[in-house]
Amino acid sequence: MWAVKAALAACLLVGLLFPEIPGVAGKGWPERAIGYPLSALIVPMVWWMTRGRRHPDTASTGTAPPSTYPFLGDALLVTPFVLDLAGNLVNLYDTFEQFDDILHFVNWTFLVAAMVLFLRSARLARWNLVLLGSGFGALAIVAWEGVEWIIQEMGTTGLQLTYDDTIGDLVLSSSGGVVGAALAAVALTRGGSPDQLWS
């Protein structure tokens, strides 16, 4: 987790120090430097605010179970932002035509897997986890594309958004989200009885 967050900070810093790098120029790096660090802060903030909340199973005793920090989920949540920044720094978006498509699928696999892992304490059935994760992934890519459009409308010229590109991103990211949700759901429910997994 710490390595992923250090990579995020390093990528942002390089882009800010060298704004003329081909993969950085015109790609809204200052905006990314404001928004992307939130991905590294949101899990610690939520965990800190909720770790003292009593678990339903222990409410009667007044004691709270030990709270384990979700290191893996935190790392998976930040990874898509690191991959996006790294791809820009080495200019893969402009030199490898399929890179954006591949990254949309892969990034949403990581992102949604992280969100499903955060649902561990809810003890949901596998199909619930898959549907919740897939729905989150679909909403997240709609929001992402909306933010990209806003940034482009503000004058950023390097995004080159088109209708075909946006639709492709929506389909690929949603598909990656389904895969990530399924993988994480299987990992969380492995070894349970059929009733626990599907009811």
BELKA-V838446 format. One record per pair of residues at least 4 apart in sequence whose C-alpha atoms are under 6 Angstrom apart, sorted by the first residue. I is the first residue (numbers start at 1). J is the second residue. D is the distance in Angstrom with one decimal. If there is no record, write none. Layout:
i=[I,I]
j=[J,J]
d=[D,D]
This chain:
i=[1,8,12,14,15,19,19,20,21,23,23,23,24,26,26,26,27,32,38,39,40,43,44,47,51,54,54,58,73,76,76,77,77,80,83,87,87,92,93,93,103,104,105,105,105,108,108,108,108,109,109,109,109,112,112,112,112,112,113,113,113,116,125,125,125,126,126,126,128,129,129,130,130,130,133,134,134,136,137,137,138,152,169,177,181,186,192,195]
j=[75,82,33,18,19,24,25,25,25,88,89,91,88,156,157,158,158,36,42,78,78,47,48,51,67,59,64,63,114,110,114,111,114,107,87,91,92,96,99,100,107,173,172,173,176,112,173,176,177,176,177,179,180,133,137,177,180,181,180,181,184,133,197,198,199,185,197,198,132,133,185,134,181,182,181,177,178,140,174,177,174,156,173,181,185,190,196,199]
d=[4.5,5.1,5.9,5.9,5.4,5.9,5.6,5.2,6.0,4.5,5.3,4.2,6.0,5.7,5.5,4.5,5.0,5.4,5.9,5.6,5.9,5.9,6.0,5.5,6.0,5.9,4.9,5.8,4.4,5.4,5.4,5.1,5.5,4.6,6.0,6.0,5.2,5.3,5.8,6.0,5.6,5.1,5.1,4.7,4.4,5.8,5.4,5.1,4.9,4.6,4.9,6.0,4.0,5.6,5.8,5.3,5.4,5.7,4.5,5.2,5.1,5.7,4.8,5.2,6.0,5.5,5.1,5.8,6.0,5.9,5.7,5.9,4.9,5.4,5.0,5.4,4.8,6.0,5.8,5.0,5.1,4.7,5.8,6.0,5.9,5.7,5.9,5.2]
